[in-house]
Amino acid sequence: MEIKKVGVLGCGLMGSGIAQVGAMAGFDVTVLEVEQKFLDQGFAGMEKSLAKFAERPPEKGGITAQQKDEIRGRLKGTTSKSDLADCDIVIEAIIENVEEKKKMYASIDGMVKKDAIFASNTSSISITELLTATKRPERFIGLHFFNPVPLMKLVEVVRTIATADDVYQTAYGFAKKLGKVPVRTSDKTGFIVNRLLVPYLLDAIRAYEEGVGSMEDIDNAMRLGCGYPMGPFTLLDFVGLDTTYYITHVMYDEFKERRFASPPLLKRLVMAGWYGRKSGRGFYDYSDPEKPRPNRL
Ligand SMILES: NC(=O)c1ccc[n+]([C@@H]2O[C@H](COP(=O)([O-])OP(=O)(O)OC[C@H]3O[C@@H](n4cnc5c(N)ncnc54)[C@H](O)[C@@H]3O)[C@@H](O)[C@H]2O)c1
């Protein structure tokens, strides 16, 4: 099966990024939102990102002004589900809520052509649970992109026990056509990256709680000792402590292992509304965003 037309559900942080890379790779892309104002926001974000690509030289992935216009021409926003009818693949990136996602899939299942592939970009919800909302279980997969989508190369291609081989191969090849590096994984909560990353981040918090080192020293140790681009507390504040806290619940629920459980300090920060960079404080204080200072916790 050849993919020509791509549908994207949701034009938020991830949906707009997925739509943009689709159009940059030459696909016609239709993005669905609940209201025009969310489309406007998402398209403004894409415009900004494309402008940055246009400033780069071609050998560094840059695009010409003409290419930028062509990419824009391939992108269409809509608030009408019927515009997705002739898509070959529909990638869902709406809010991380299982009921909302299932409602969405059920509502478009009869509308979108029968052999189209349905994909979800969910970070934590079971792909198998989502496919139960449709009559196309064998044509359903996970395509887990990373933020910011236009820059991050990885896509986890998630297979369920119901996924047909040819659907999986098509989706894997599609990720490659987007210029990404796909990895194969199965429908276990957290897939590969969060399965390994989340316990590491939670362990960093536990190490701090136990007095192993200060936040700054733990961050510096992992940066300089392991060559990581940023330490665990800096990364936690980037990801969002509310998001991480939510993921700990889903993962703990799945595996019932302490390594996936939230340490008390993470819970306290979330209860206090200290979500990290996005709320101005988390493990660090961002009053001066250029010079974050560790909070006394
Ligand atoms: N943010 C990340 O770093 C990240 C990384 C990988 C995967 N994800 C996953 O991607 C998905 C989206 O996350 P996000 O960060 O882009 O969220 P977001 O809040 O930025 O965007 C979600 C968008 O979906 C729209 N939406 C909600 N209900 C809708 C509906 N019924 N129809 C159409 N649009 C609808 C909202 O208006 C919003 O614009 C989630 O499943 C999340 O787990 C997020």
The ligand as a MOL file (V3000), in Angstrom:
LIG
                    3D

  0  0  0     0  0            999 V3000
M  V30 BEGIN CTAB
M  V30 COUNTS 44 48 0 0 0
M  V30 BEGIN ATOM
M  V30 1 N 4.2810 16.7150 24.3830 0
M  V30 2 C 5.1590 15.7340 24.1760 0
M  V30 3 O 6.3620 15.8710 24.4270 0
M  V30 4 C 4.6860 14.4330 23.5790 0
M  V30 5 C 5.6360 13.5430 23.0530 0
M  V30 6 C 5.1980 12.3590 22.4410 0
M  V30 7 C 3.8450 12.0780 22.3960 0
M  V30 8 N 2.9350 12.9530 22.9400 0 CHG=1
M  V30 9 C 1.5000 12.6170 22.8040 0
M  V30 10 O 0.9370 13.3950 21.7630 0
M  V30 11 C -0.4330 13.6700 22.0260 0
M  V30 12 C -0.6730 15.1610 21.9600 0
M  V30 13 O 0.1600 15.8190 22.8640 0
M  V30 14 P 0.5020 17.3660 22.7220 0
M  V30 15 O 1.6500 17.6210 23.6610 0
M  V30 16 O 0.6320 17.7370 21.2870 0 CHG=-1
M  V30 17 O -0.8200 18.0270 23.3260 0
M  V30 18 P -1.4390 19.4740 23.0320 0
M  V30 19 O -2.3230 19.7630 24.1850 0
M  V30 20 O -0.3510 20.4420 22.6710 0
M  V30 21 O -2.3200 19.2430 21.7230 0
M  V30 22 C -3.5080 18.5090 21.6970 0
M  V30 23 C -4.4180 19.1470 20.6790 0
M  V30 24 O -5.4960 18.2540 20.4190 0
M  V30 25 C -6.6310 19.0420 20.2010 0
M  V30 26 N -7.8330 18.2260 20.4090 0
M  V30 27 C -8.3530 17.8070 21.5600 0
M  V30 28 N -9.4530 17.0680 21.3320 0
M  V30 29 C -9.6010 17.0200 20.0040 0
M  V30 30 C -10.5500 16.4180 19.1430 0
M  V30 31 N -11.5610 15.7110 19.6270 0
M  V30 32 N -10.3830 16.5830 17.8080 0
M  V30 33 C -9.3310 17.2890 17.3130 0
M  V30 34 N -8.4050 17.8910 18.0780 0
M  V30 35 C -8.5540 17.7510 19.4130 0
M  V30 36 C -6.5310 20.1910 21.1880 0
M  V30 37 O -7.3260 21.2910 20.7650 0
M  V30 38 C -5.0300 20.4750 21.1400 0
M  V30 39 O -4.7070 21.4820 20.1990 0
M  V30 40 C -0.7290 13.0360 23.3910 0
M  V30 41 O -1.2890 11.7720 23.1900 0
M  V30 42 C 0.6570 12.9170 24.0270 0
M  V30 43 O 0.7500 11.8530 24.9450 0
M  V30 44 C 3.3150 14.1330 23.5040 0
M  V30 END ATOM
M  V30 BEGIN BOND
M  V30 1 1 1 2
M  V30 2 2 2 3
M  V30 3 1 2 4
M  V30 4 1 4 5
M  V30 5 2 4 44
M  V30 6 2 5 6
M  V30 7 1 6 7
M  V30 8 2 7 8
M  V30 9 1 8 9
M  V30 10 1 8 44
M  V30 11 1 9 10
M  V30 12 1 9 42
M  V30 13 1 10 11
M  V30 14 1 11 12
M  V30 15 1 11 40
M  V30 16 1 12 13
M  V30 17 1 13 14
M  V30 18 2 14 15
M  V30 19 1 14 16
M  V30 20 1 14 17
M  V30 21 1 17 18
M  V30 22 2 18 19
M  V30 23 1 18 20
M  V30 24 1 18 21
M  V30 25 1 21 22
M  V30 26 1 22 23
M  V30 27 1 23 24
M  V30 28 1 23 38
M  V30 29 1 24 25
M  V30 30 1 25 26
M  V30 31 1 25 36
M  V30 32 1 26 27
M  V30 33 1 26 35
M  V30 34 2 27 28
M  V30 35 1 28 29
M  V30 36 1 29 30
M  V30 37 2 29 35
M  V30 38 1 30 31
M  V30 39 2 30 32
M  V30 40 1 32 33
M  V30 41 2 33 34
M  V30 42 1 34 35
M  V30 43 1 36 37
M  V30 44 1 36 38
M  V30 45 1 38 39
M  V30 46 1 40 41
M  V30 47 1 40 42
M  V30 48 1 42 43
M  V30 END BOND
M  V30 END CTAB
M  END
